[in-house]
Amino acid sequence: MSVTIREVADDDVAIFYEHQRDPEAVAMAAFPAREREAHFAHWEKIRADPANYMRTIEANGAVVGNVVSWQGDEGRLVGYWIGREHWGKGIATAALRAAIEEIPERPLMAYVASENAGSIRVLEKCGFVRIGEDEEGFVFGLDASAESSRRAVS
C-alpha cells in the first residue's frame, strides 16, 4: 500500500468531517465530534495559521485521514485521525513517520487515550516514549535523542 501525505485541499475537510463523526472512532480517541459548522470553522481557523502543520493522508490515492501539529502551551504537539475503515493497515504509522520528517521542532508531544492501544502502538513505532499521564490518558514525547535511537534500530 502506498501512503503519502500532502497539503490539505478544501475538499478534504468534508472527508475529515465524516471521519470524526464515526461513534467508534470518537470513543477510541476520547475526543468529541464537532457539528458540521463547527468542524468547518475549526479547519478554516487552523488552516489560516501558518504556525500549524497539517497534511492530508492518502493511501493508494484515496483520502484516509489527516496528521496535524500545533504549538501548545506545553510544546509542539502532533495528532492524527484515520477513518475507521482504514485502521490496522499501518497507514497512521507511515503518515506519522512522514510528518516527523517534515516537522523540525523537537521535542514533539502527543496525547492519547489510555484505552487506545492502536494509537499507542503507532506512537511507539515512531519512536515516541510515554513521558506522563493526565486525567484523560497518556502523554508521549519524541525528542532528538529518541528519534536517533529509533533510526538506529529500524
DAPEVEN-V872812 format. One record per pair of residues at least 24 apart in sequence whose C-alpha atoms are under 10 Angstrom apart, sorted by the first residue. I is the first residue (numbers start at 1). GAP is how many residues later the second one is. Records with the same first field share a line. If there is no record, write none. Layout:
# DAPEVEN-V872812
I->GAP / GAP
This chain:
# DAPEVEN-V872812
1->58 / 59 / 60 / 88 / 89 / 90
2->56 / 57 / 58 / 59 / 60 / 89 / 92
3->54 / 55 / 56 / 57 / 58 / 59 / 60 / 61 / 87 / 88 / 89 / 90 / 91 / 92 / 95
4->51 / 52 / 53 / 54 / 55 / 56 / 57 / 58 / 59 / 87 / 90 / 91 / 94 / 95
5->49 / 50 / 51 / 52 / 53 / 54 / 58 / 60 / 61 / 62 / 89 / 90 / 91 / 93 / 94
6->48 / 49 / 50 / 51 / 52 / 60 / 61 / 93
7->46 / 47 / 48 / 49 / 50 / 59
8->35 / 39 / 45 / 46 / 47 / 48 / 49 / 58 / 59
9->46 / 47
10->30 / 33 / 34
11->52
12->43 / 44 / 45 / 51 / 52 / 53 / 54
13->26 / 27 / 30 / 31 / 43 / 52 / 53
14->25 / 26
15->48 / 49 / 50 / 51 / 68
16->24 / 27 / 40 / 47 / 48 / 49 / 50 / 65 / 66 / 67
17->26 / 48
18->65
19->45 / 46 / 47 / 62 / 63 / 64 / 65 / 66
20->45 / 61 / 62 / 63 / 64
21->62
22->61 / 62
23->61
24->60
25->56 / 57 / 58 / 59 / 62 / 91
27->86 / 88 / 89
28->84 / 85 / 86 / 87 / 88 / 89 / 90 / 91
29->51 / 52 / 82 / 83 / 84 / 85 / 86 / 87 / 90
30->82 / 83 / 84 / 85 / 86 / 106 / 107
31->81 / 82 / 105
46->24
52->24 / 25
53->24 / 25 / 46 / 49 / 50
54->24 / 25 / 26 / 45
55->25 / 40 / 44
56->24 / 25 / 39
57->24 / 25 / 34 / 35 / 37 / 38 / 39 / 41 / 42
58->24 / 33 / 37
59->27 / 30 / 32 / 35 / 36
64->27 / 28
65->26 / 27 / 30
66->26 / 29 / 30
67->25 / 28 / 29 / 31 / 32
68->28 / 31
69->30 / 31 / 34 / 39 / 40 / 41
70->38
71->34 / 37 / 38
72->37
74->34 / 35
75->30 / 31 / 32 / 33 / 34 / 35
76->27 / 29 / 30 / 31 / 32 / 33 / 34 / 65
77->28 / 29 / 30 / 31 / 32 / 33 / 34 / 63 / 64
78->25 / 30 / 31 / 32 / 33 / 62 / 63
79->30 / 31 / 32 / 33 / 40 / 44
80->30 / 39
81->38
87->31 / 32
88->30 / 34
90->32
91->31
92->26 / 27 / 30 / 31 / 34
93->25 / 26 / 28 / 29 / 30 / 31 / 32 / 33
94->28 / 31 / 32
95->27 / 31
96->26 / 27 / 29 / 30
97->25 / 26 / 28 / 29 / 30
98->28
100->26 / 42 / 47
104->40
105->38 / 39
106->35 / 36 / 37 / 38 / 39 / 41
107->34 / 35 / 36 / 37 / 38 / 39 / 40
108->32 / 33 / 34 / 35 / 36
109->30 / 31 / 32 / 33 / 34
110->28 / 29 / 30 / 31 / 32
111->25 / 26 / 27 / 28 / 29 / 30
112->24 / 25 / 26 / 27 / 28
113->24 / 25 / 26
114->24 / 25
124->26
125->25 / 29
126->24 / 25 / 28
127->24 / 27
